[in-house]
């Protein structure tokens, strides 16, 4: 999604983010049943957050909140920190 955003392919980025959201929802159900697997998803959620924030910044000139993304504040801050690198590259 981030690569698509750098190439100004907003529709493709949105489709990838929507797919990611669907997968994350399914994984959260699995982690609810097997909490020990949760630590393995942390980096992926931060990357998802980074991509969503980058998309929001480019498309709407606003960054979504952690509540809008359904993320814990610690995970959100990790993704938000990574966003600065993408903004610099842009």
GUDRENLUM-87614 format. One record per residue: residue number from 1; residue in one letter; chain; x, y, z of N, C-alpha, C in turn. Coordinates in pm, 1 decimal, padded with zeros to 6 digits. Example, Ala and Ser with C-alpha at 12.3 -4.5 7.8 and 13.67 -1.06 7.14 Angstrom:
<rec><i>1</i><aa>A</aa><ch>A</ch><n_east>01319.0</n_east><n_north>-00569.0</n_north><n_up>00780.0</n_up><ca_east>01230.0</ca_east><ca_north>-00450.0</ca_north><ca_up>00780.0</ca_up><c_east>01320.0</c_east><c_north>-00330.0</c_north><c_up>00780.0</c_up></rec>
<rec><i>2</i><aa>S</aa><ch>A</ch><n_east>01285.0</n_east><n_north>-00225.0</n_north><n_up>00708.0</n_up><ca_east>01367.0</ca_east><ca_north>-00106.0</ca_north><ca_up>00714.0</ca_up><c_east>01290.0</c_east><c_north>00003.0</c_north><c_up>00787.0</c_up></rec>
***
This chain:
<rec><i>1</i><aa>X</aa><ch>A</ch><n_east>00082.9</n_east><n_north>-00118.9</n_north><n_up>00000.0</n_up><ca_east>00000.0</ca_east><ca_north>00000.0</ca_north><ca_up>00000.0</ca_up><c_east>00087.7</c_east><c_north>00125.7</c_north><c_up>00000.0</c_up></rec>
<rec><i>2</i><aa>X</aa><ch>A</ch><n_east>00193.3</n_east><n_north>00122.8</n_north><n_up>00078.7</n_up><ca_east>00281.8</ca_east><ca_north>00239.7</ca_north><ca_up>00085.1</ca_up><c_east>00348.5</c_east><c_north>00262.7</c_north><c_up>-00050.1</c_up></rec>
<rec><i>3</i><aa>X</aa><ch>A</ch><n_east>00394.3</n_east><n_north>00155.2</n_north><n_up>-00111.4</n_up><ca_east>00456.7</ca_east><ca_north>00166.5</ca_north><ca_up>-00243.1</ca_up><c_east>00358.1</c_east><c_north>00227.8</c_north><c_up>-00343.3</c_up></rec>
<rec><i>4</i><aa>X</aa><ch>A</ch><n_east>00232.9</n_east><n_north>00183.6</n_north><n_up>-00338.6</n_up><ca_east>00130.4</ca_east><ca_north>00238.2</ca_north><ca_up>-00427.5</ca_up><c_east>00107.2</c_east><c_north>00386.4</c_north><c_up>-00399.9</c_up></rec>
<rec><i>5</i><aa>X</aa><ch>A</ch><n_east>00109.2</n_east><n_north>00425.5</n_north><n_up>-00274.7</n_up><ca_east>00089.5</ca_east><ca_north>00566.4</ca_north><ca_up>-00240.8</ca_up><c_east>00202.4</c_east><c_north>00653.5</c_north><c_up>-00295.2</c_up></rec>
<rec><i>6</i><aa>X</aa><ch>A</ch><n_east>00324.2</n_east><n_north>00603.7</n_north><n_up>-00288.3</n_up><ca_east>00436.5</ca_east><ca_north>00679.6</ca_north><ca_up>-00344.1</ca_up><c_east>00423.0</c_east><c_north>00693.3</c_north><c_up>-00495.8</c_up></rec>
<rec><i>7</i><aa>X</aa><ch>A</ch><n_east>00353.5</n_east><n_north>00599.9</n_north><n_up>-00557.7</n_up><ca_east>00333.8</ca_east><ca_north>00603.9</ca_north><ca_up>-00703.2</ca_up><c_east>00202.5</c_east><c_north>00671.7</c_north><c_up>-00740.7</c_up></rec>
<rec><i>8</i><aa>X</aa><ch>A</ch><n_east>00135.3</n_east><n_north>00733.1</n_north><n_up>-00643.2</n_up><ca_east>00009.4</ca_east><ca_north>00805.8</ca_north><ca_up>-00663.5</ca_up><c_east>-00103.7</c_east><c_north>00714.2</c_north><c_up>-00710.7</c_up></rec>
<rec><i>9</i><aa>X</aa><ch>A</ch><n_east>-00100.7</n_east><n_north>00588.1</n_north><n_up>-00668.7</n_up><ca_east>-00204.8</ca_east><ca_north>00490.8</ca_north><ca_up>-00701.7</ca_up><c_east>-00296.5</c_east><c_north>00473.8</c_north><c_up>-00580.0</c_up></rec>
<rec><i>10</i><aa>X</aa><ch>A</ch><n_east>-00376.0</n_east><n_north>00576.9</n_north><n_up>-00553.0</n_up><ca_east>-00459.8</ca_east><ca_north>00577.3</ca_north><ca_up>-00433.7</ca_up><c_east>-00563.3</c_east><c_north>00465.4</c_north><c_up>-00433.5</c_up></rec>
<rec><i>11</i><aa>X</aa><ch>A</ch><n_east>-00622.8</n_east><n_north>00435.5</n_north><n_up>-00547.3</n_up><ca_east>-00723.9</ca_east><ca_north>00329.1</ca_north><ca_up>-00552.6</ca_up><c_east>-00663.0</c_east><c_north>00193.4</c_north><c_up>-00518.0</c_up></rec>
<rec><i>12</i><aa>X</aa><ch>A</ch><n_east>-00544.6</n_east><n_north>00166.5</n_north><n_up>-00572.1</n_up><ca_east>-00477.4</ca_east><ca_north>00040.5</ca_north><ca_up>-00542.9</ca_up><c_east>-00439.4</c_east><c_north>00033.0</c_north><c_up>-00395.2</c_up></rec>
<rec><i>13</i><aa>X</aa><ch>A</ch><n_east>-00388.1</n_east><n_north>00143.5</n_north><n_up>-00340.9</n_up><ca_east>-00351.6</ca_east><ca_north>00147.8</ca_north><ca_up>-00199.1</ca_up><c_east>-00473.6</c_east><c_north>00122.5</c_north><c_up>-00110.9</c_up></rec>
<rec><i>14</i><aa>X</aa><ch>A</ch><n_east>-00585.7</n_east><n_north>00184.3</n_north><n_up>-00144.7</n_up><ca_east>-00708.7</ca_east><ca_north>00167.1</ca_north><ca_up>-00067.1</ca_up><c_east>-00753.8</c_east><c_north>00021.6</c_north><c_up>-00069.2</c_up></rec>
<rec><i>15</i><aa>X</aa><ch>A</ch><n_east>-00746.9</n_east><n_north>-00041.0</n_north><n_up>-00186.2</n_up><ca_east>-00786.7</ca_east><ca_north>-00182.6</ca_north><ca_up>-00197.1</ca_up><c_east>-00697.9</c_east><c_north>-00270.3</c_north><c_up>-00110.0</c_up></rec>
<rec><i>16</i><aa>X</aa><ch>A</ch><n_east>-00568.2</n_east><n_north>-00243.4</n_north><n_up>-00110.1</n_up><ca_east>-00475.2</ca_east><ca_north>-00321.5</ca_north><ca_up>-00028.0</ca_up><c_east>-00500.5</c_east><c_north>-00299.1</c_north><c_up>00120.9</c_up></rec>
<rec><i>17</i><aa>X</aa><ch>A</ch><n_east>-00529.9</n_east><n_north>-00176.3</n_north><n_up>00159.4</n_up><ca_east>-00560.1</ca_east><ca_north>-00147.2</ca_north><ca_up>00300.2</ca_up><c_east>-00690.5</c_east><c_north>-00214.3</c_north><c_up>00343.1</c_up></rec>
<rec><i>18</i><aa>X</aa><ch>A</ch><n_east>-00789.3</n_east><n_north>-00215.0</n_north><n_up>00254.5</n_up><ca_east>-00915.9</ca_east><ca_north>-00282.8</ca_north><ca_up>00285.8</ca_up><c_east>-00893.9</c_east><c_north>-00433.1</c_north><c_up>00304.1</c_up></rec>
<rec><i>19</i><aa>X</aa><ch>A</ch><n_east>-00812.9</n_east><n_north>-00491.8</n_north><n_up>00216.5</n_up><ca_east>-00780.4</ca_east><ca_north>-00634.9</ca_north><ca_up>00230.1</ca_up><c_east>-00708.6</c_east><c_north>-00660.3</c_north><c_up>00362.4</c_up></rec>
<rec><i>20</i><aa>X</aa><ch>A</ch><n_east>-00616.4</n_east><n_north>-00572.1</n_north><n_up>00396.4</n_up><ca_east>-00541.0</ca_east><ca_north>-00587.0</ca_north><ca_up>00521.9</ca_up><c_east>-00633.5</c_east><c_north>-00579.2</c_north><c_up>00642.1</c_up></rec>
<rec><i>21</i><aa>X</aa><ch>A</ch><n_east>-00727.2</n_east><n_north>-00487.3</n_north><n_up>00637.9</n_up><ca_east>-00821.4</ca_east><ca_north>-00472.3</ca_north><ca_up>00748.8</ca_up><c_east>-00902.8</c_east><c_north>-00599.9</c_north><c_up>00768.3</c_up></rec>
<rec><i>22</i><aa>X</aa><ch>A</ch><n_east>-00945.9</n_east><n_north>-00660.4</n_north><n_up>00659.1</n_up><ca_east>-01021.8</ca_east><ca_north>-00785.3</ca_north><ca_up>00666.1</ca_up><c_east>-00938.2</c_east><c_north>-00896.1</c_north><c_up>00729.2</c_up></rec>
<rec><i>23</i><aa>X</aa><ch>A</ch><n_east>-00814.3</n_east><n_north>-00906.9</n_north><n_up>00687.1</n_up><ca_east>-00724.1</ca_east><ca_north>-01009.2</ca_north><ca_up>00741.2</ca_up><c_east>-00697.0</c_east><c_north>-00984.8</c_north><c_up>00889.3</c_up></rec>
<rec><i>24</i><aa>X</aa><ch>A</ch><n_east>-00674.2</n_east><n_north>-00858.9</n_north><n_up>00926.2</n_up><ca_east>-00646.6</ca_east><ca_north>-00824.6</ca_north><ca_up>01066.5</ca_up><c_east>-00764.6</c_east><c_north>-00862.0</c_north><c_up>01155.5</c_up></rec>
<rec><i>25</i><aa>X</aa><ch>A</ch><n_east>-00885.3</n_east><n_north>-00835.3</n_north><n_up>01109.5</n_up><ca_east>-01003.9</ca_east><ca_north>-00871.7</ca_north><ca_up>01188.6</ca_up><c_east>-01008.4</c_east><c_north>-01022.4</c_north><c_up>01213.5</c_up></rec>
<rec><i>26</i><aa>X</aa><ch>A</ch><n_east>-00977.7</n_east><n_north>-01100.2</n_north><n_up>01111.1</n_up><ca_east>-00976.8</ca_east><ca_north>-01246.7</ca_north><ca_up>01126.6</ca_up><c_east>-00866.5</c_east><c_north>-01290.7</c_north><c_up>01222.0</c_up></rec>
<rec><i>27</i><aa>X</aa><ch>A</ch><n_east>-00750.3</n_east><n_north>-01229.0</n_north><n_up>01210.4</n_up><ca_east>-00638.8</ca_east><ca_north>-01264.3</ca_north><ca_up>01298.2</ca_up><c_east>-00667.9</c_east><c_north>-01228.2</c_north><c_up>01443.1</c_up></rec>
<rec><i>28</i><aa>X</aa><ch>A</ch><n_east>-00737.6</n_east><n_north>-01117.0</n_north><n_up>01466.1</n_up><ca_east>-00770.8</ca_east><ca_north>-01077.9</ca_north><ca_up>01603.1</ca_up><c_east>-00861.9</c_east><c_north>-01181.3</c_north><c_up>01669.1</c_up></rec>
<rec><i>29</i><aa>X</aa><ch>A</ch><n_east>-00948.3</n_east><n_north>-01243.8</n_north><n_up>01591.9</n_up><ca_east>-01034.3</ca_east><ca_north>-01349.9</ca_north><ca_up>01645.6</ca_up><c_east>-00947.9</c_east><c_north>-01469.3</c_north><c_up>01688.1</c_up></rec>
<rec><i>30</i><aa>X</aa><ch>A</ch><n_east>-00853.5</n_east><n_north>-01504.8</n_north><n_up>01603.6</n_up><ca_east>-00762.9</ca_east><ca_north>-01616.6</ca_north><ca_up>01634.8</ca_up><c_east>-00680.3</c_east><c_north>-01584.6</c_north><c_up>01758.8</c_up></rec>
<rec><i>31</i><aa>X</aa><ch>A</ch><n_east>-00628.9</n_east><n_north>-01462.3</n_north><n_up>01765.4</n_up><ca_east>-00546.6</ca_east><ca_north>-01422.0</ca_north><ca_up>01880.7</ca_up><c_east>-00630.0</c_east><c_north>-01418.1</c_north><c_up>02008.0</c_up></rec>
<rec><i>32</i><aa>X</aa><ch>A</ch><n_east>-00757.8</n_east><n_north>-01385.1</n_north><n_up>01993.7</n_up><ca_east>-00846.7</ca_east><ca_north>-01389.5</ca_north><ca_up>02110.1</ca_up><c_east>-00854.0</c_east><c_north>-01528.5</c_north><c_up>02171.0</c_up></rec>
<rec><i>33</i><aa>X</aa><ch>A</ch><n_east>-00844.6</n_east><n_north>-01628.6</n_north><n_up>02085.5</n_up><ca_east>-00848.4</ca_east><ca_north>-01767.9</ca_north><ca_up>02132.2</ca_up><c_east>-00710.5</c_east><c_north>-01819.4</c_north><c_up>02171.7</c_up></rec>
<rec><i>34</i><aa>X</aa><ch>A</ch><n_east>-00606.8</n_east><n_north>-01758.5</n_north><n_up>02115.0</n_up><ca_east>-00468.3</ca_east><ca_north>-01800.9</ca_north><ca_up>02139.1</ca_up><c_east>-00381.1</c_east><c_north>-01676.7</c_north><c_up>02165.1</c_up></rec>
<rec><i>35</i><aa>X</aa><ch>A</ch><n_east>-00395.4</n_east><n_north>-01613.8</n_north><n_up>02281.4</n_up><ca_east>-00327.4</ca_east><ca_north>-01487.3</ca_north><ca_up>02310.0</ca_up><c_east>-00175.1</c_east><c_north>-01491.8</c_north><c_up>02293.9</c_up></rec>
<rec><i>36</i><aa>X</aa><ch>A</ch><n_east>-00115.1</n_east><n_north>-01606.8</n_north><n_up>02310.5</n_up><ca_east>00030.9</ca_east><ca_north>-01617.5</ca_north><ca_up>02299.2</ca_up><c_east>00079.5</c_east><c_north>-01584.1</c_north><c_up>02158.0</c_up></rec>
<rec><i>37</i><aa>X</aa><ch>A</ch><n_east>-00008.8</n_east><n_north>-01583.2</n_north><n_up>02060.9</n_up><ca_east>00029.4</ca_east><ca_north>-01549.1</ca_north><ca_up>01923.6</ca_up><c_east>00028.9</c_east><c_north>-01398.0</c_north><c_up>01898.4</c_up></rec>
<rec><i>38</i><aa>X</aa><ch>A</ch><n_east>-00027.2</n_east><n_north>-01321.8</n_north><n_up>01989.0</n_up><ca_east>-00041.4</ca_east><ca_north>-01177.5</ca_north><ca_up>01971.0</ca_up><c_east>00088.1</c_east><c_north>-01102.5</c_north><c_up>01948.2</c_up></rec>
<rec><i>39</i><aa>X</aa><ch>A</ch><n_east>00194.0</n_east><n_north>-01143.5</n_north><n_up>02015.2</n_up><ca_east>00321.9</ca_east><ca_north>-01073.0</ca_north><ca_up>02001.4</ca_up><c_east>00375.0</c_east><c_north>-01080.3</c_north><c_up>01859.2</c_up></rec>
<rec><i>40</i><aa>X</aa><ch>A</ch><n_east>00337.9</n_east><n_north>-01183.2</n_north><n_up>01785.6</n_up><ca_east>00387.2</ca_east><ca_north>-01200.9</ca_north><ca_up>01649.4</ca_up><c_east>00317.1</c_east><c_north>-01108.6</c_north><c_up>01549.6</c_up></rec>
<rec><i>41</i><aa>X</aa><ch>A</ch><n_east>00210.3</n_east><n_north>-01048.3</n_north><n_up>01591.2</n_up><ca_east>00134.5</ca_east><ca_north>-00960.6</ca_north><ca_up>01502.4</ca_up><c_east>00169.5</c_east><c_north>-00812.9</c_north><c_up>01521.1</c_up></rec>
<rec><i>42</i><aa>X</aa><ch>A</ch><n_east>00243.7</n_east><n_north>-00781.0</n_north><n_up>01623.3</n_up><ca_east>00273.0</ca_east><ca_north>-00642.3</ca_north><ca_up>01657.9</ca_up><c_east>00335.8</c_east><c_north>-00564.1</c_north><c_up>01541.6</c_up></rec>
<rec><i>43</i><aa>X</aa><ch>A</ch><n_east>00440.2</n_east><n_north>-00616.6</n_north><n_up>01480.9</n_up><ca_east>00507.2</ca_east><ca_north>-00545.2</ca_north><ca_up>01371.8</ca_up><c_east>00415.0</c_east><c_north>-00524.9</c_north><c_up>01253.0</c_up></rec>
<rec><i>44</i><aa>X</aa><ch>A</ch><n_east>00334.8</n_east><n_north>-00625.8</n_north><n_up>01222.6</n_up><ca_east>00241.9</ca_east><ca_north>-00614.3</ca_north><ca_up>01109.9</ca_up><c_east>00138.4</c_east><c_north>-00505.0</c_north><c_up>01135.6</c_up></rec>
<rec><i>45</i><aa>X</aa><ch>A</ch><n_east>00090.9</n_east><n_north>-00495.5</n_north><n_up>01259.2</n_up><ca_east>-00006.5</ca_east><ca_north>-00391.0</ca_north><ca_up>01292.6</ca_up><c_east>00054.9</c_east><c_north>-00252.2</c_north><c_up>01284.3</c_up></rec>
<rec><i>46</i><aa>X</aa><ch>A</ch><n_east>00181.0</n_east><n_north>-00240.5</n_north><n_up>01322.7</n_up><ca_east>00248.6</ca_east><ca_north>-00111.2</ca_north><ca_up>01310.7</ca_up><c_east>00263.6</c_east><c_north>-00071.5</c_north><c_up>01163.9</c_up></rec>
<rec><i>47</i><aa>X</aa><ch>A</ch><n_east>00294.4</n_east><n_north>-00167.9</n_north><n_up>01078.6</n_up><ca_east>00305.6</ca_east><ca_north>-00140.5</ca_north><ca_up>00934.7</ca_up><c_east>00169.8</c_east><c_north>-00101.7</c_north><c_up>00876.2</c_up></rec>
<rec><i>48</i><aa>X</aa><ch>A</ch><n_east>00065.6</n_east><n_north>-00170.0</n_north><n_up>00920.8</n_up><ca_east>-00070.2</ca_east><ca_north>-00137.1</ca_north><ca_up>00877.9</ca_up><c_east>-00105.0</c_east><c_north>00005.6</c_north><c_up>00919.7</c_up></rec>
<rec><i>49</i><aa>X</aa><ch>A</ch><n_east>-00073.5</n_east><n_north>00038.4</n_north><n_up>01042.9</n_up><ca_east>-00098.8</ca_east><ca_north>00172.9</ca_north><ca_up>01094.2</ca_up><c_east>-00024.9</c_east><c_north>00277.7</c_north><c_up>01011.3</c_up></rec>
<rec><i>50</i><aa>X</aa><ch>A</ch><n_east>00101.4</n_east><n_north>00251.9</n_north><n_up>00984.9</n_up><ca_east>00182.4</ca_east><ca_north>00344.2</ca_north><ca_up>00905.0</ca_up><c_east>00118.3</c_east><c_north>00368.0</c_north><c_up>00768.9</c_up></rec>
<rec><i>51</i><aa>X</aa><ch>A</ch><n_east>00076.1</n_east><n_north>00261.0</n_north><n_up>00703.5</n_up><ca_east>00015.2</ca_east><ca_north>00272.6</ca_north><ca_up>00571.0</ca_up><c_east>-00117.8</c_east><c_north>00347.5</c_north><c_up>00576.8</c_up></rec>
<rec><i>52</i><aa>X</aa><ch>A</ch><n_east>-00199.3</n_east><n_north>00318.8</n_north><n_up>00676.8</n_up><ca_east>-00327.6</ca_east><ca_north>00388.8</ca_north><ca_up>00691.3</ca_up><c_east>-00308.0</c_east><c_north>00537.4</c_north><c_up>00718.6</c_up></rec>
<rec><i>53</i><aa>X</aa><ch>A</ch><n_east>-00211.6</n_east><n_north>00568.7</n_north><n_up>00801.5</n_up><ca_east>-00183.8</ca_east><ca_north>00708.7</ca_north><ca_up>00833.0</ca_up><c_east>-00129.0</c_east><c_north>00783.3</c_north><c_up>00710.8</c_up></rec>
<rec><i>54</i><aa>X</aa><ch>A</ch><n_east>-00044.0</n_east><n_north>00717.5</n_north><n_up>00634.9</n_up><ca_east>00011.5</ca_east><ca_north>00776.8</ca_north><ca_up>00513.7</ca_up><c_east>-00100.7</c_east><c_north>00800.0</c_north><c_up>00412.2</c_up></rec>
<rec><i>55</i><aa>X</aa><ch>A</ch><n_east>-00188.1</n_east><n_north>00702.6</n_north><n_up>00398.5</n_up><ca_east>-00302.4</ca_east><ca_north>00715.8</ca_north><ca_up>00308.5</ca_up><c_east>-00391.8</c_east><c_north>00832.7</c_north><c_up>00352.2</c_up></rec>
<rec><i>56</i><aa>X</aa><ch>A</ch><n_east>-00423.9</n_east><n_north>00837.5</n_north><n_up>00480.9</n_up><ca_east>-00508.4</ca_east><ca_north>00945.3</ca_north><ca_up>00532.1</ca_up><c_east>-00445.6</c_east><c_north>01082.0</c_north><c_up>00512.0</c_up></rec>
<rec><i>57</i><aa>X</aa><ch>A</ch><n_east>-00316.5</n_east><n_north>01090.6</n_north><n_up>00533.9</n_up><ca_east>-00246.0</ca_east><ca_north>01218.0</ca_north><ca_up>00516.5</ca_up><c_east>-00251.8</c_east><c_north>01262.7</c_north><c_up>00370.7</c_up></rec>
<rec><i>58</i><aa>X</aa><ch>A</ch><n_east>-00228.2</n_east><n_north>01170.0</n_north><n_up>00278.7</n_up><ca_east>-00226.9</ca_east><ca_north>01204.8</ca_north><ca_up>00136.3</ca_up><c_east>-00368.1</c_east><c_north>01235.4</c_north><c_up>00085.7</c_up></rec>
<rec><i>59</i><aa>X</aa><ch>A</ch><n_east>-00462.2</n_east><n_north>01148.7</n_north><n_up>00117.5</n_up><ca_east>-00597.2</ca_east><ca_north>01163.6</ca_north><ca_up>00061.8</ca_up><c_east>-00678.4</c_east><c_north>01273.1</c_north><c_up>00129.7</c_up></rec>
<rec><i>60</i><aa>X</aa><ch>A</ch><n_east>-00678.3</n_east><n_north>01274.0</n_north><n_up>00262.3</n_up><ca_east>-00768.2</ca_east><ca_north>01362.8</ca_north><ca_up>00336.7</ca_up><c_east>-00698.0</c_east><c_north>01473.3</c_north><c_up>00415.0</c_up></rec>
<rec><i>61</i><aa>X</aa><ch>A</ch><n_east>-00565.4</n_east><n_north>01474.6</n_north><n_up>00408.6</n_up><ca_east>-00486.0</ca_east><ca_north>01572.4</ca_north><ca_up>00485.3</ca_up><c_east>-00510.1</c_east><c_north>01560.4</c_north><c_up>00635.1</c_up></rec>
<rec><i>62</i><aa>X</aa><ch>A</ch><n_east>-00536.5</n_east><n_north>01435.7</n_north><n_up>00679.8</n_up><ca_east>-00551.4</ca_east><ca_north>01408.4</ca_north><ca_up>00822.2</ca_up><c_east>-00507.5</c_east><c_north>01265.3</c_north><c_up>00850.4</c_up></rec>
<rec><i>63</i><aa>X</aa><ch>A</ch><n_east>-00458.4</n_east><n_north>01245.7</n_north><n_up>00969.2</n_up><ca_east>-00412.1</ca_east><ca_north>01114.2</ca_north><ca_up>01012.2</ca_up><c_east>-00521.6</c_east><c_north>01052.6</c_north><c_up>01099.8</c_up></rec>
<rec><i>64</i><aa>X</aa><ch>A</ch><n_east>-00563.7</n_east><n_north>00929.5</n_north><n_up>01070.8</n_up><ca_east>-00666.5</ca_east><ca_north>00866.8</ca_north><ca_up>01153.8</ca_up><c_east>-00616.0</c_east><c_north>00842.0</c_north><c_up>01296.3</c_up></rec>
<rec><i>65</i><aa>X</aa><ch>A</ch><n_east>-00708.0</n_east><n_north>00837.2</n_north><n_up>01388.2</n_up><ca_east>-00673.6</ca_east><ca_north>00811.6</ca_north><ca_up>01528.4</ca_up><c_east>-00656.6</c_east><c_north>00661.0</c_north><c_up>01551.5</c_up></rec>
<rec><i>66</i><aa>X</aa><ch>A</ch><n_east>-00599.0</n_east><n_north>00626.6</n_north><n_up>01665.5</n_up><ca_east>-00583.0</ca_east><ca_north>00484.4</ca_north><ca_up>01699.3</ca_up><c_east>-00719.7</c_east><c_north>00417.5</c_north><c_up>01715.0</c_up></rec>
<rec><i>67</i><aa>X</aa><ch>A</ch><n_east>-00817.6</n_east><n_north>00490.8</n_north><n_up>01761.4</n_up><ca_east>-00951.6</ca_east><ca_north>00433.7</ca_north><ca_up>01776.8</ca_up><c_east>-01014.7</c_east><c_north>00406.3</c_north><c_up>01640.7</c_up></rec>
<rec><i>68</i><aa>X</aa><ch>A</ch><n_east>-00994.4</n_east><n_north>00496.6</n_north><n_up>01546.2</n_up><ca_east>-01048.3</ca_east><ca_north>00475.3</ca_north><ca_up>01411.4</ca_up><c_east>-00986.2</c_east><c_north>00352.3</c_north><c_up>01345.3</c_up></rec>
<rec><i>69</i><aa>X</aa><ch>A</ch><n_east>-00860.3</n_east><n_north>00326.7</n_north><n_up>01376.6</n_up><ca_east>-00791.0</ca_east><ca_north>00212.3</ca_north><ca_up>01318.9</ca_up><c_east>-00809.5</c_east><c_north>00084.7</c_north><c_up>01400.8</c_up></rec>
<rec><i>70</i><aa>X</aa><ch>A</ch><n_east>-00867.7</n_east><n_north>00097.6</n_north><n_up>01519.9</n_up><ca_east>-00888.4</ca_east><ca_north>-00018.7</ca_north><ca_up>01605.8</ca_up><c_east>-00758.9</c_east><c_north>-00073.1</c_north><c_up>01663.6</c_up></rec>
<rec><i>71</i><aa>X</aa><ch>A</ch><n_east>-00665.9</n_east><n_north>00017.4</n_north><n_up>01694.3</n_up><ca_east>-00534.6</ca_east><ca_north>-00022.8</ca_north><ca_up>01744.2</ca_up><c_east>-00510.4</c_east><c_north>00027.7</c_north><c_up>01885.4</c_up></rec>
<rec><i>72</i><aa>X</aa><ch>A</ch><n_east>-00426.6</n_east><n_north>-00045.3</n_north><n_up>01957.0</n_up><ca_east>-00384.4</ca_east><ca_north>-00001.3</ca_north><ca_up>02089.5</ca_up><c_east>-00291.5</c_east><c_north>00119.9</c_north><c_up>02074.0</c_up></rec>
<rec><i>73</i><aa>X</aa><ch>A</ch><n_east>-00291.5</n_east><n_north>00211.6</n_north><n_up>02171.1</n_up><ca_east>-00207.0</ca_east><ca_north>00331.2</ca_north><ca_up>02160.2</ca_up><c_east>-00058.7</c_east><c_north>00301.5</c_north><c_up>02135.8</c_up></rec>
<rec><i>74</i><aa>X</aa><ch>A</ch><n_east>-00003.4</n_east><n_north>00199.8</n_north><n_up>02201.0</n_up><ca_east>00138.6</ca_east><ca_north>00167.8</ca_north><ca_up>02184.1</ca_up><c_east>00168.6</c_east><c_north>00126.6</c_north><c_up>02040.2</c_up></rec>
<rec><i>75</i><aa>X</aa><ch>A</ch><n_east>00082.0</n_east><n_north>00045.8</n_north><n_up>01982.4</n_up><ca_east>00096.6</ca_east><ca_north>00001.7</ca_north><ca_up>01843.4</ca_up><c_east>00083.7</c_east><c_north>00121.8</c_north><c_up>01750.2</c_up></rec>
<rec><i>76</i><aa>X</aa><ch>A</ch><n_east>-00014.1</n_east><n_north>00206.2</n_north><n_up>01778.6</n_up><ca_east>-00038.0</ca_east><ca_north>00326.3</ca_north><ca_up>01698.1</ca_up><c_east>00084.1</c_east><c_north>00417.9</c_north><c_up>01698.0</c_up></rec>
<rec><i>77</i><aa>X</aa><ch>A</ch><n_east>00143.1</n_east><n_north>00437.5</n_north><n_up>01814.2</n_up><ca_east>00261.1</ca_east><ca_north>00525.2</ca_north><ca_up>01821.8</ca_up><c_east>00377.7</c_east><c_north>00470.2</c_north><c_up>01740.5</c_up></rec>
<rec><i>78</i><aa>X</aa><ch>A</ch><n_east>00393.4</n_east><n_north>00338.5</n_north><n_up>01739.0</n_up><ca_east>00497.8</ca_east><ca_north>00277.5</ca_north><ca_up>01657.1</ca_up><c_east>00475.4</c_east><c_north>00305.5</c_north><c_up>01509.6</c_up></rec>
<rec><i>79</i><aa>X</aa><ch>A</ch><n_east>00352.2</n_east><n_north>00288.9</n_north><n_up>01464.4</n_up><ca_east>00319.1</ca_east><ca_north>00316.7</ca_north><ca_up>01324.8</ca_up><c_east>00329.6</c_east><c_north>00462.9</c_north><c_up>01290.6</c_up></rec>
<rec><i>80</i><aa>X</aa><ch>A</ch><n_east>00286.8</n_east><n_north>00547.3</n_north><n_up>01382.8</n_up><ca_east>00294.0</ca_east><ca_north>00691.5</ca_north><ca_up>01361.2</ca_up><c_east>00439.9</c_east><c_north>00737.7</c_north><c_up>01352.4</c_up></rec>
<rec><i>81</i><aa>X</aa><ch>A</ch><n_east>00525.2</n_east><n_north>00678.7</n_north><n_up>01432.1</n_up><ca_east>00668.2</ca_east><ca_north>00711.3</ca_north><ca_up>01426.5</ca_up><c_east>00727.4</c_east><c_north>00673.7</c_north><c_up>01291.4</c_up></rec>
<rec><i>82</i><aa>X</aa><ch>A</ch><n_east>00685.5</n_east><n_north>00558.8</n_north><n_up>01238.6</n_up><ca_east>00734.6</ca_east><ca_north>00515.6</ca_north><ca_up>01107.4</ca_up><c_east>00682.0</c_east><c_north>00604.8</c_north><c_up>00995.4</c_up></rec>
<rec><i>83</i><aa>X</aa><ch>A</ch><n_east>00566.8</n_east><n_north>00665.3</n_north><n_up>01016.4</n_up><ca_east>00508.5</ca_east><ca_north>00754.2</ca_north><ca_up>00916.7</ca_up><c_east>00603.5</c_east><c_north>00867.9</c_north><c_up>00880.6</c_up></rec>
<rec><i>84</i><aa>X</aa><ch>A</ch><n_east>00680.1</n_east><n_north>00915.0</n_north><n_up>00975.9</n_up><ca_east>00769.8</ca_east><ca_north>01028.1</ca_north><ca_up>00948.8</ca_up><c_east>00869.6</c_east><c_north>00995.1</c_north><c_up>00837.6</c_up></rec>
<rec><i>85</i><aa>X</aa><ch>A</ch><n_east>00915.2</n_east><n_north>00872.0</n_north><n_up>00830.1</n_up><ca_east>01006.5</ca_east><ca_north>00830.9</ca_north><ca_up>00723.5</ca_up><c_east>00939.8</c_east><c_north>00837.8</c_north><c_up>00587.0</c_up></rec>
<rec><i>86</i><aa>X</aa><ch>A</ch><n_east>00814.3</n_east><n_north>00792.5</n_north><n_up>00579.9</n_up><ca_east>00741.8</ca_east><ca_north>00797.4</ca_north><ca_up>00453.0</ca_up><c_east>00716.2</c_east><c_north>00941.2</c_north><c_up>00410.1</c_up></rec>
<rec><i>87</i><aa>X</aa><ch>A</ch><n_east>00685.1</n_east><n_north>01026.8</n_north><n_up>00505.1</n_up><ca_east>00663.5</ca_east><ca_north>01167.8</ca_north><ca_up>00471.5</ca_up><c_east>00791.6</c_east><c_north>01231.2</c_north><c_up>00419.5</c_up></rec>
<rec><i>88</i><aa>X</aa><ch>A</ch><n_east>00904.3</n_east><n_north>01194.3</n_north><n_up>00478.3</n_up><ca_east>01032.0</ca_east><ca_north>01244.6</ca_north><ca_up>00430.7</ca_up><c_east>01062.6</c_east><c_north>01197.2</c_north><c_up>00288.8</c_up></rec>
<rec><i>89</i><aa>X</aa><ch>A</ch><n_east>01030.8</n_east><n_north>01071.7</n_north><n_up>00261.1</n_up><ca_east>01052.9</ca_east><ca_north>01018.8</ca_north><ca_up>00125.9</ca_up><c_east>00961.1</c_east><c_north>01084.1</c_north><c_up>00024.2</c_up></rec>
<rec><i>90</i><aa>X</aa><ch>A</ch><n_east>00841.8</n_east><n_north>01116.7</n_north><n_up>00067.7</n_up><ca_east>00744.1</ca_east><ca_north>01181.3</ca_north><ca_up>-00023.2</ca_up><c_east>00792.1</c_east><c_north>01320.2</c_north><c_up>-00058.2</c_up></rec>
***
